Each structure stands twice: as C-alpha cells, then as structure tokens.
Amino acid sequence: MANFAYKGRDAAGKLVEGVLDGISAGNVADLLLGRGITPLSIQETRGGAKLVDLGVNLSLFKLKVEHVDILLFSRQIHTLLKAGVPIMRALGGLQESATNPAMKAVIGDVKESLEAGRELSVSLARHPKVFGSFYISMVRVGEATGLLDEIFLRLFDHMEFERYMREQVKAALRYPMFVVMAMAAAIVVVNLFVIPAFAKVFQGFGAELPLMTRILLGFSNFMVAWWPAMLVGLVAAVFAFRAWVATTGGRMQWEALTLRFPIAGKIISKAAMARFSRSFALSMRSGVPVMQALTNAAQTVDNSYIAAKIEGMRDTVERGESVLRAAISSHFFTPVVLQMISVGEESGALDDMLDEVGQMYQREVEYELKTLGQQIEPILIVCLGVLVLVLALGIFLPMWDLGKVAVKR
C-alpha cells in the first residue's frame, strides 16, 4: 500500500486536504466518496521513488485523455441513454469505439466499477484528472433526479462553450505572439552579429560617436560578452516564475494581476463572467443547491482570484444572505449582472437571468476576440517603429556625420 495526498470538497463545499493509505488512486477515491468527500486531486506521495518509478516514466509518453474525448463521451452517452440503451451496454459500445487508448481504458474502468455495484458518479470520481468535480456533481444530480441523459447533454453544451472560448483566445493571440517573438529574435541577431560588424567600421572614424550609437555599442558589447549568463538567467527566471505560479498564493496573485492588463484584462474578466453565469445557471436549472452551485461555478471560471471571490459569495449565502447581497459584497460583478441577479431572485428565475448574462458576455468576448488583433496591431507597429528608429539613428548617424565631414573637405 502507498500513501496518497488528496484534495477534495465535503458536502458543504469546503476544501478538505489530507493523506490516505490505499492500493491505488481509485481505491482512495472510493474511500473519500464513502466519507462524503468529492475528490479534486489524488497524488501518490512516495517522494523520490516517484521519479525513478518505471510506470511514472512511461506515463510521460503515453497518450492522455483530451478535452475533446470527454466532449464526445458526453454527447455519445447522452444519445445512447436517450435512445433507451442500458448504461452498461452504452459504456461497452463507447469503449469499443473510442480511438484514444487512454479514454478507452478510463471507460473500461468505469464499466468495471459499475459492475462492482458502484454508482456512475462514484465510478467517474475514480478518475479526478479526467472528470472534474463539476462534472461529477452534475452526474450525481442526474442520478438523483432521473435525468441523466439530459445532464450529459447540458454538460456537452457547457464543455463545447469552454472549448470554443479557449480556441478563440488562442487564435486571437497567435499573430501578436508571433510578432513579439520575431522582434525579440531580431534584437538578439542585430546585437550579436550586425552591430559588432559596424563597430569595427566606427573604430576607424577617429571621432566621437553620437550618444545613441554609444548606447547601442555598449548594449551589444554587453550581450556579446554575457549572452551565456543572460540565457541561463532567462531560463532560471522562467523556471522561477513557473514555480511561483504553481503555488496557491503565487497563482492567485498572478491571475489577479492579469485582470489589470490593458487589453487582455477585460477579456479575461468577461470570459470568467460568462463561465460563472453559464455554469451557475446550469447547476441551478439541474436542481443543485445554491451553495453547491456556487462551488461548482467557482471551479469553472479558470481564474483562482475570481474563484476565491465566488467562494466568498458561498460563505455569505451560507450565513443566510441573498445571492444578490453576496454578489455585491464580492466587488467583482458589474451593475448589469447585479441587476439581472436582483430580477432573477425576485421573479424566481435566477437560472434564466444568469443564462442570459452568460450569453451576453459570450457575445462580448467573441467581439473582443475578433477585434483583438486590431487593438494590438497599432501597439505592435509603434514598438516596431521605435526599434527601427533606434537602430537607424544609432547605425547611420555616424555615417551621416562622416559624410558631412567629407563634403566639407
């Protein structure tokens, strides 16, 4: 038996951490679910042995379950259950038709767990890295209400929305990132190869060089002499940043800082608002209690700082306050969202109002992403122009001065 460190949430939605002994991660998941804890992550804690374990090393090279695999699984099992196909037969068919070996193994394990007498939500929870706590909570609601097929359809729609948002962000950032990388490469090449060649020419002038030229030559000499140290420093900075972001506090500080970025900040904020509204409305519409719905929504916003704000809302509601007052105290939601929440609570249609909010912010995010290139392009042009101007002044001013001296002679 090995030790497993786990993180999970109890029935009240509070975060629980600890260490348990178990034969496997699935066995620990069963123990946690038996205690009323929904596992979020389960990791083996054998220290250095984990680095040399052959199974772990091989797992680095094997295929993993992708987002699209879970998306297709949700859609296909909805279709099969709606058609009246028994769950065991449906899982057997999905296992045979799965093209990803990792997903095929997961479905097979879920099927075996069901055959052992466990519930579907418990069987899915044995794979916390594949099926998140939001997914498992929704499946548990579907089991309790008898609307499992409808729940899988709603999960499919929600995951399709998440996938669309991520792809749009990647597509919008592809061109700016390419330009920035090209500019950085150009700076390195110019300073390491071009300016040193001109420096030999300038040495033969025998005259004082302009300030801009001296600055360029000094920076180029520094890069030529210290480029190995700069490269090591850059790599160390990247690893230090990744280690800092990997911590809970560091990740929250970084993701809070990203909300203040000039252009990307408002897109991240609106995307988080859309995710929160859609997931909260989905949970409420499916019969999930308000506090559990807030916990589920916090897990879908993809920003730990905003998630902490929503968790604060859950604590406020737990004290007996309304969702509106909890939203106001979080200091995150815009007046439009607060007004929609107020109307939704008064009319008893909070899920419909939040679904409208989610659709509204989804349209706004789509527009922002479509115009992102147009917003960033002027900034990139100005930066590129400044770079070219500095290089031109630094390199050609001495030649211009030399030309004027030659004409006077």
BATOR-91197 format. One record per residue (C-alpha): residue number from 1; residue in one letter; x, y, z. Coordinates in nm, 4 decimals. Layout:
BEGIN
 seq type       xx       yy       zz
 NUM    A        X        Y        Z
...
***
This chain:
BEGIN
 seq type       xx       yy       zz
   1    M   0.0000   0.0000   0.0000
   2    A   0.1109   0.3544  -0.0760
   3    N   0.0365   0.6999   0.0622
   4    F  -0.1830   0.9328  -0.1418
   5    A  -0.2216   1.3068  -0.0816
   6    Y  -0.5711   1.4221  -0.1708
   7    K  -0.7706   1.7406  -0.2062
   8    G  -1.1485   1.7359  -0.2095
   9    R  -1.4659   1.9083  -0.1027
  10    D  -1.7123   1.7895   0.1570
  11    A  -2.0921   1.8052   0.1355
  12    A  -2.0841   2.1736   0.2356
  13    G  -1.8381   2.2554  -0.0422
  14    K  -1.5429   2.3234   0.1888
  15    L  -1.1917   2.2289   0.0800
  16    V  -1.0501   1.9223   0.2569
  17    E  -0.6883   1.8019   0.2356
  18    G  -0.5101   1.5028   0.3806
  19    V  -0.3193   1.1792   0.3229
  20    L  -0.4641   0.8276   0.2993
  21    D  -0.3215   0.4790   0.2527
  22    G  -0.4531   0.2873  -0.0456
  23    I  -0.3756   0.0335  -0.3131
  24    S  -0.4391   0.2816  -0.5936
  25    A  -0.5773   0.6279  -0.6614
  26    G  -0.9135   0.4707  -0.7471
  27    N  -0.9224   0.2935  -0.4122
  28    V  -0.8553   0.6235  -0.2322
  29    A  -1.1296   0.7900  -0.4367
  30    D  -1.3749   0.5245  -0.3213
  31    L  -1.2726   0.5818   0.0413
  32    L  -1.3200   0.9573   0.0070
  33    L  -1.6596   0.9242  -0.1589
  34    G  -1.7636   0.6883   0.1197
  35    R  -1.6848   0.9701   0.3631
  36    G  -1.8906   1.2186   0.1633
  37    I  -1.5872   1.3920   0.0085
  38    T  -1.5691   1.4629  -0.3639
  39    P  -1.2028   1.4235  -0.4685
  40    L  -1.0413   1.7015  -0.6730
  41    S  -0.6895   1.5596  -0.6980
  42    I  -0.5172   1.2438  -0.5739
  43    Q  -0.1382   1.2110  -0.5992
  44    E   0.0950   0.9445  -0.4714
  45    T   0.3446   1.0774  -0.2130
  46    R   0.6394   0.8426  -0.2296
  47    G   0.8941   1.1223  -0.2696
  48    G   1.1987   1.0411  -0.4795
  49    A   1.0733   0.6927  -0.5682
  50    K   0.8167   0.8528  -0.7919
  51    L   1.0885   0.9937  -1.0145
  52    V   1.2511   0.6595  -1.0814
  53    D   0.9372   0.4508  -1.0974
  54    L   0.9155   0.2921  -1.4410
  55    G   0.5398   0.3273  -1.4577
  56    V   0.5592   0.7002  -1.3948
  57    N   0.8314   0.7436  -1.6529
  58    L   0.6287   0.5549  -1.9083
  59    S   0.3214   0.7633  -1.8238
  60    L   0.5046   1.0692  -1.9506
  61    F   0.4990   0.9228  -2.3012
  62    K   0.1591   0.7591  -2.3175
  63    L  -0.1494   0.9281  -2.4569
  64    K  -0.3659   1.1330  -2.2233
  65    V  -0.7374   1.1941  -2.2189
  66    E  -0.8035   1.5182  -2.4039
  67    H  -1.0873   1.7652  -2.3629
  68    V  -1.2386   1.6548  -2.6928
  69    D  -1.2527   1.2937  -2.5690
  70    I  -1.4688   1.3909  -2.2717
  71    L  -1.6754   1.6134  -2.5005
  72    L  -1.7515   1.3263  -2.7379
  73    F  -1.8119   1.0890  -2.4467
  74    S  -2.0760   1.3240  -2.3016
  75    R  -2.2540   1.3671  -2.6337
  76    Q  -2.2492   0.9989  -2.7254
  77    I  -2.3658   0.8701  -2.3891
  78    H  -2.6493   1.1262  -2.3954
  79    T  -2.7629   0.9922  -2.7324
  80    L  -2.7431   0.6298  -2.6173
  81    L  -2.9260   0.6887  -2.2883
  82    K  -3.1950   0.8937  -2.4603
  83    A  -3.2477   0.6066  -2.7034
  84    G  -3.3092   0.3728  -2.4092
  85    V  -2.9810   0.1828  -2.4267
  86    P  -2.8804   0.0424  -2.0825
  87    I  -2.5833   0.2165  -1.9237
  88    M  -2.3605  -0.0934  -1.9237
  89    R  -2.4269  -0.1614  -2.2896
  90    A  -2.3731   0.2058  -2.3715
  91    L  -2.0355   0.2107  -2.1968
  92    G  -1.9340  -0.1108  -2.3703
  93    G  -2.0101   0.0399  -2.7092
  94    L  -1.8261   0.3618  -2.6250
  95    Q  -1.5252   0.1648  -2.5065
  96    E  -1.5057  -0.0260  -2.8340
  97    S  -1.5471   0.2861  -3.0483
  98    A  -1.3007   0.5053  -2.8535
  99    T  -0.9979   0.5962  -3.0657
 100    N  -0.7834   0.7218  -2.7761
 101    P  -0.6377   0.4262  -2.5799
 102    A  -0.6300   0.6363  -2.2609
 103    M  -1.0016   0.7160  -2.2897
 104    K  -1.0753   0.3530  -2.3725
 105    A  -0.9005   0.2467  -2.0511
 106    V  -1.0945   0.5039  -1.8467
 107    I  -1.4294   0.3887  -1.9872
 108    G  -1.3323   0.0282  -1.9193
 109    D  -1.2500   0.1078  -1.5569
 110    V  -1.5799   0.2964  -1.5165
 111    K  -1.7650  -0.0027  -1.6585
 112    E  -1.5898  -0.2435  -1.4210
 113    S  -1.6687  -0.0136  -1.1291
 114    L  -2.0369  -0.0138  -1.2252
 115    E  -2.0328  -0.3918  -1.2471
 116    A  -1.8963  -0.3971  -0.8903
 117    G  -2.2117  -0.2194  -0.7748
 118    R  -2.0920   0.1415  -0.7554
 119    E  -2.2887   0.4392  -0.8840
 120    L  -2.1883   0.6143  -1.2048
 121    S  -2.0801   0.9323  -1.0239
 122    V  -1.8620   0.7270  -0.7885
 123    S  -1.7105   0.5402  -1.0820
 124    L  -1.6308   0.8623  -1.2662
 125    A  -1.4801   1.0114  -0.9481
 126    R  -1.2159   0.7380  -0.9572
 127    H  -1.0559   0.9480  -1.2346
 128    P  -1.0370   1.3023  -1.0920
 129    K  -0.7853   1.4131  -1.3569
 130    V  -1.0302   1.3213  -1.6330
 131    F  -1.3671   1.4143  -1.4833
 132    G  -1.3625   1.7292  -1.2712
 133    S  -1.5663   1.7838  -0.9590
 134    F  -1.8150   1.9990  -1.1543
 135    Y  -1.8727   1.7133  -1.3981
 136    I  -1.9158   1.4597  -1.1168
 137    S  -2.1525   1.6864  -0.9226
 138    M  -2.3747   1.7258  -1.2272
 139    V  -2.3781   1.3477  -1.2892
 140    R  -2.4719   1.2921  -0.9244
 141    V  -2.7650   1.5324  -0.9689
 142    G  -2.8694   1.3450  -1.2833
 143    E  -2.8692   1.0180  -1.0915
 144    A  -3.0805   1.1671  -0.8135
 145    T  -3.3356   1.3259  -1.0477
 146    G  -3.3503   1.0509  -1.3106
 147    L  -3.2472   1.2989  -1.5833
 148    L  -2.9040   1.1571  -1.6530
 149    D  -2.9357   1.1819  -2.0311
 150    E  -3.0361   1.5494  -2.0110
 151    I  -2.7488   1.6220  -1.7708
 152    F  -2.4973   1.4766  -2.0157
 153    L  -2.6398   1.6980  -2.2908
 154    R  -2.6043   2.0056  -2.0693
 155    L  -2.2505   1.9047  -1.9829
 156    F  -2.1748   1.8671  -2.3529
 157    D  -2.3066   2.2182  -2.4245
 158    H  -2.1079   2.3606  -2.1347
 159    M  -1.7842   2.1896  -2.2384
 160    E  -1.8360   2.2921  -2.6013
 161    F  -1.8657   2.6526  -2.4814
 162    E  -1.5427   2.6152  -2.2798
 163    R  -1.3624   2.4670  -2.5781
 164    Y  -1.4829   2.7446  -2.8080
 165    M  -1.3625   3.0136  -2.5667
 166    R  -1.0144   2.8630  -2.5352
 167    E  -0.9751   2.8183  -2.9112
 168    Q  -1.0843   3.1763  -2.9760
 169    V  -0.8302   3.3105  -2.7267
 170    K  -0.5502   3.1019  -2.8792
 171    A  -0.6412   3.2115  -3.2312
 172    A  -0.6533   3.5783  -3.1297
 173    L  -0.3137   3.5672  -2.9566
 174    R  -0.1340   3.3692  -3.2261
 175    Y  -0.0446   3.6677  -3.4505
 176    P   0.0660   3.9061  -3.1707
 177    M   0.2813   3.6358  -3.0121
 178    F   0.4466   3.5615  -3.3472
 179    V   0.5276   3.9302  -3.3992
 180    V   0.6688   3.9701  -3.0476
 181    M   0.8861   3.6595  -3.0879
 182    A   1.0097   3.7836  -3.4269
 183    M   1.1008   4.1217  -3.2750
 184    A   1.2858   3.9551  -2.9869
 185    A   1.4785   3.7338  -3.2317
 186    A   1.5637   4.0383  -3.4446
 187    I   1.7010   4.2244  -3.1414
 188    V   1.9227   3.9287  -3.0492
 189    V   2.0561   3.8848  -3.4043
 190    V   2.1234   4.2568  -3.4521
 191    N   2.3070   4.2925  -3.1212
 192    L   2.5156   3.9741  -3.1582
 193    F   2.6053   3.9922  -3.5272
 194    V   2.5126   4.3187  -3.7021
 195    I   2.6217   4.5904  -3.4585
 196    P   2.9626   4.4267  -3.3835
 197    A   3.0372   4.4408  -3.7590
 198    F   2.9539   4.8119  -3.7699
 199    A   3.1596   4.8684  -3.4527
 200    K   3.4785   4.7796  -3.6431
 201    V   3.3891   5.0421  -3.9051
 202    F   3.3157   5.3070  -3.6426
 203    Q   3.6539   5.2495  -3.4757
 204    G   3.8281   5.3795  -3.7888
 205    F   3.6418   5.7112  -3.7837
 206    G   3.8651   5.8578  -3.5127
 207    A   3.5810   6.0855  -3.3986
 208    E   3.3376   6.0942  -3.1062
 209    L   3.0297   5.8857  -3.1811
 210    P   2.6723   6.0058  -3.1148
 211    L   2.5089   5.9131  -2.7841
 212    M   2.2609   5.6725  -2.9461
 213    T   2.5457   5.4879  -3.1195
 214    R   2.7437   5.4601  -2.7972
 215    I   2.4394   5.3182  -2.6191
 216    L   2.3834   5.0591  -2.8934
 217    L   2.7512   4.9614  -2.8963
 218    G   2.7556   4.9298  -2.5164
 219    F   2.4454   4.7103  -2.5109
 220    S   2.5790   4.4986  -2.7977
 221    N   2.9157   4.4502  -2.6230
 222    F   2.7330   4.3509  -2.3060
 223    M   2.5228   4.0903  -2.4923
 224    V   2.8268   3.9502  -2.6766
 225    A   3.0215   3.9149  -2.3521
 226    W   2.7411   3.7964  -2.1258
 227    W   2.4957   3.6132  -2.3523
 228    P   2.5566   3.2732  -2.1803
 229    A   2.4788   3.4289  -1.8406
 230    M   2.1737   3.6079  -1.9856
 231    L   2.0493   3.2801  -2.1359
 232    V   2.0928   3.0999  -1.8028
 233    G   1.9218   3.3895  -1.6244
 234    L   1.6291   3.3762  -1.8679
 235    V   1.5842   3.0019  -1.8185
 236    A   1.6111   3.0429  -1.4403
 237    A   1.3561   3.3248  -1.4489
 238    V   1.1132   3.1063  -1.6449
 239    F   1.1503   2.8182  -1.4002
 240    A   1.1203   3.0544  -1.1016
 241    F   0.8042   3.2055  -1.2478
 242    R   0.6548   2.8623  -1.3098
 243    A   0.7397   2.7551  -0.9550
 244    W   0.5849   3.0738  -0.8167
 245    V   0.2674   3.0335  -1.0221
 246    A   0.2461   2.6682  -0.9122
 247    T   0.1939   2.7829  -0.5528
 248    T  -0.1563   2.8760  -0.4403
 249    G  -0.0636   3.2280  -0.3337
 250    G   0.1548   3.2952  -0.6366
 251    R  -0.1084   3.1745  -0.8806
 252    M  -0.3744   3.3915  -0.7169
 253    Q  -0.1501   3.7000  -0.7276
 254    W  -0.0578   3.6405  -1.0922
 255    E  -0.4154   3.5795  -1.2039
 256    A  -0.5301   3.8878  -1.0116
 257    L  -0.2600   4.0848  -1.1961
 258    T  -0.3739   3.9549  -1.5364
 259    L  -0.7130   4.1195  -1.4779
 260    R  -0.5365   4.4585  -1.4834
 261    F  -0.3640   4.4081  -1.8173
 262    P  -0.4697   4.6879  -2.0581
 263    I  -0.6363   4.4790  -2.3308
 264    A  -0.6313   4.1187  -2.2127
 265    G  -0.7657   4.2026  -1.8659
 266    K  -1.1161   4.2899  -1.9770
 267    I  -1.1338   3.9818  -2.1994
 268    I  -1.0294   3.7549  -1.9115
 269    S  -1.2817   3.9225  -1.6809
 270    K  -1.5687   3.8939  -1.9281
 271    A  -1.4809   3.5333  -2.0116
 272    A  -1.4814   3.4472  -1.6398
 273    M  -1.8167   3.6224  -1.6017
 274    A  -1.9579   3.4193  -1.8904
 275    R  -1.8262   3.0925  -1.7439
 276    F  -1.9632   3.1716  -1.3995
 277    S  -2.3063   3.2680  -1.5300
 278    R  -2.3399   2.9663  -1.7590
 279    S  -2.2188   2.7111  -1.5031
 280    F  -2.4216   2.8608  -1.2152
 281    A  -2.7350   2.8687  -1.4301
 282    L  -2.6729   2.5100  -1.5408
 283    S  -2.6334   2.3926  -1.1816
 284    M  -2.9433   2.5772  -1.0600
 285    R  -3.1504   2.4503  -1.3532
 286    S  -3.0411   2.0955  -1.2748
 287    G  -3.1556   2.1186  -0.9141
 288    V  -2.8195   2.1705  -0.7448
 289    P  -2.8425   2.3631  -0.4125
 290    V  -2.7252   2.7257  -0.4258
 291    M  -2.4093   2.6766  -0.2182
 292    Q  -2.3035   2.3722  -0.4170
 293    A  -2.3861   2.5588  -0.7392
 294    L  -2.1547   2.8425  -0.6337
 295    T  -1.8798   2.5925  -0.5573
 296    N  -1.9267   2.4327  -0.8992
 297    A  -1.9206   2.7731  -1.0683
 298    A  -1.6001   2.8687  -0.8858
 299    Q  -1.4301   2.5641  -1.0357
 300    T  -1.5142   2.6651  -1.3924
 301    V  -1.4029   3.0308  -1.4074
 302    D  -1.0397   2.9311  -1.4764
 303    N  -0.9054   3.2078  -1.2501
 304    S  -0.8151   3.1396  -0.8866
 305    Y  -0.8595   3.5047  -0.7832
 306    I  -1.2142   3.5176  -0.9185
 307    A  -1.2796   3.1688  -0.7806
 308    A  -1.1864   3.2979  -0.4345
 309    K  -1.4380   3.5805  -0.4786
 310    I  -1.7106   3.3290  -0.5660
 311    E  -1.6138   3.1090  -0.2709
 312    G  -1.6588   3.4192  -0.0572
 313    M  -2.0076   3.4509  -0.2022
 314    R  -2.0804   3.0949  -0.0961
 315    D  -1.9762   3.1756   0.2604
 316    T  -2.2004   3.4836   0.2579
 317    V  -2.5005   3.2833   0.1336
 318    E  -2.4251   3.0198   0.3952
 319    R  -2.4734   3.2885   0.6617
 320    G  -2.8268   3.3493   0.5344
 321    E  -2.7740   3.6382   0.2920
 322    S  -2.9255   3.6508  -0.0558
 323    V  -2.7270   3.5808  -0.3713
 324    L  -2.7600   3.9491  -0.4647
 325    R  -2.6025   4.0708  -0.1397
 326    A  -2.3316   3.8081  -0.1727
 327    A  -2.2581   3.9260  -0.5274
 328    I  -2.2439   4.2900  -0.4141
 329    S  -2.0035   4.2075  -0.1297
 330    S  -1.7691   4.0262  -0.3699
 331    H  -1.6922   4.3581  -0.5514
 332    F  -1.6468   4.1704  -0.8784
 333    F  -1.9752   4.1817  -1.0684
 334    T  -2.0805   4.4698  -1.2900
 335    P  -2.4040   4.6660  -1.2274
 336    V  -2.5695   4.4880  -1.5207
 337    V  -2.5061   4.1464  -1.3666
 338    L  -2.6219   4.2645  -1.0252
 339    Q  -2.9428   4.3963  -1.1777
 340    M  -3.0065   4.0656  -1.3563
 341    I  -2.9433   3.8727  -1.0322
 342    S  -3.1857   4.1015  -0.8474
 343    V  -3.4588   4.0482  -1.1076
 344    G  -3.3902   3.6737  -1.1136
 345    E  -3.4241   3.6392  -0.7353
 346    E  -3.7439   3.8457  -0.7257
 347    S  -3.9041   3.6513  -1.0111
 348    G  -3.7747   3.3091  -0.9083
 349    A  -3.5986   3.2698  -1.2439
 350    L  -3.2384   3.3215  -1.1371
 351    D  -3.1154   3.0461  -1.3681
 352    D  -3.2795   3.2068  -1.6731
 353    M  -3.1406   3.5509  -1.5877
 354    L  -2.7883   3.4194  -1.5389
 355    D  -2.8123   3.2215  -1.8602
 356    E  -2.8954   3.5488  -2.0368
 357    V  -2.5954   3.7117  -1.8674
 358    G  -2.3734   3.4262  -1.9844
 359    Q  -2.4912   3.4616  -2.3433
 360    M  -2.4445   3.8395  -2.3292
 361    Y  -2.0870   3.8140  -2.2069
 362    Q  -2.0144   3.5340  -2.4516
 363    R  -2.1113   3.7665  -2.7374
 364    E  -1.8971   4.0429  -2.5889
 365    V  -1.5982   3.8100  -2.5573
 366    E  -1.6440   3.6944  -2.9169
 367    Y  -1.6443   4.0574  -3.0334
 368    E  -1.3398   4.1437  -2.8220
 369    L  -1.1504   3.8440  -2.9581
 370    K  -1.2397   3.9274  -3.3170
 371    T  -1.1114   4.2834  -3.2718
 372    L  -0.8137   4.1859  -3.0541
 373    G  -0.5769   4.1872  -3.3490
 374    Q  -0.6961   4.5346  -3.4499
 375    Q  -0.6431   4.6604  -3.0933
 376    I  -0.2935   4.5140  -3.0584
 377    E  -0.1723   4.5930  -3.4114
 378    P  -0.1165   4.9694  -3.3525
 379    I   0.0868   4.8913  -3.0379
 380    L   0.2999   4.6407  -3.2288
 381    I   0.3532   4.8870  -3.5160
 382    V   0.4641   5.1603  -3.2751
 383    C   0.7050   4.9232  -3.0976
 384    L   0.8454   4.8031  -3.4304
 385    G   0.8807   5.1627  -3.5494
 386    V   1.0682   5.2633  -3.2333
 387    L   1.3012   4.9651  -3.2746
 388    V   1.3781   5.0515  -3.6355
 389    L   1.4252   5.4223  -3.5488
 390    V   1.6717   5.3464  -3.2694
 391    L   1.8727   5.1120  -3.4903
 392    A   1.8689   5.3557  -3.7807
 393    L   1.9793   5.6509  -3.5706
 394    G   2.2454   5.4515  -3.3897
 395    I   2.3976   5.2975  -3.7014
 396    F   2.3517   5.5653  -3.9691
 397    L   2.4144   5.8845  -3.7690
 398    P   2.7929   5.8249  -3.7561
 399    M   2.7942   5.7562  -4.1302
 400    W   2.5912   6.0748  -4.1866
 401    D   2.8387   6.2772  -3.9807
 402    L   3.1288   6.1213  -4.1700
 403    G   2.9621   6.2087  -4.4996
 404    K   2.9209   6.5731  -4.3947
 405    V   3.2876   6.5934  -4.2934
 406    A   3.3934   6.4508  -4.6297
 407    V   3.1789   6.7060  -4.8169
 408    K   3.3284   6.9963  -4.6214
 409    R   3.6765   6.8790  -4.7068
***
